[in-house]
Amino acid sequence: MAKTRKARLSKVFAKSLLIAGMALFYQACVPFGLYQNAYNSGMDYFNPKPFILTNEIKSSPYAMQLVRYKNSYAVMVLAYFDDGSRLSWVDNEGNGFTTLGGKIIASNGLDNDLEIINPPKVKDIFLGLLDGGSKQVDFNSLYRLSAPPTAYLEMKHIFKIIERKQQSIKRQIDQAELVVSLIEEQIYVPAIKWEVSNFYWVDDEGNVLKSKQALAPNTEKYFLETLKDFKPFN
C-alpha cells in the first residue's frame, strides 16, 4: 500500500522531458557526486506526511525549496543556474522547475509542463512599484503548455502590492521572524480564456520568500518556500 501511495504521489513528476525551454538547466552549480548524495538522503520525492525540518536538511550545503502540492511535500535541491538568475530545482530523476526571481517559468515532468518566454522579474517589478508610485505594473509574455501541446500564447500579467509590510512569516531553517510584503500577480491568457492570480511574499529587497503559483488551467496551485537561499559563487 505504501509503495502504491508513493507511486501515485510521485506521478506528479513522472513524465519525460517535453519542454524545449528546459535547456536553461545546463550550467551546473553542484558537482554530481554531492548532488546525488543529497538525493540519497531521501528528501526529494513528494511525501504525504507533514514536512519535518530534520538535522540532515539543516546541515545540507545545498540551496533548497520546500514545495507543497495538494497535501504532499517535497524538498527540492538546486541543481543548475545561469547568469540570468534562472535557477533549476530538481528531484532525483531530473524533474522539477526553473524559477526566475521566485516565479516558476518552466517545468519538466509534470502532467502538463509549461514554458514562459520573456517572463517578468518579480523583484524588479516590486522595486519599481515602490520607486515609481504606480499602483500596478502591466507585463506581457509568451506561454505554452505540453498537454495538449500549444503554440506560444500571449500571457498578460498585472502586478500589485496588496499588503506592504503587514505580515510576518517565520523562516523554517532558523525560526527567524521576517516582515514581508504581499504581491498579487493577475494572469490572463486570452487564447484559452485562463485567468488566475499568483501570490508572492517578498522581503524589502524584493526577494521571494514564499509563493503560491498556478502553472496551468484546471490544476491546483503549488506552494514554494525558500529553505536555503542560493548564493552565487564569487
Secondary structure, 3 states (H helix, E strand, C coil): CHHHHHHHHHHHHCCCCCCHHHHHHCCECCCHHHHHHHHHCCCCCCECCCCCCCHHHHHCCCCEEEEEECCEEEEEEEEEECCCCEEEEECCCCCEEEEECCEEEEEECCCCCEEEECCCCHHHHHHHHHHHCCCCEEEEEEEEEECCECCCEEEEEEEEEEEEEEEEEECCCCCCEEEEEEEEEEEEEHHHCEEEEEEEEECCCCCEEEEEECCCCCCCCEEEEEEECCCCCC
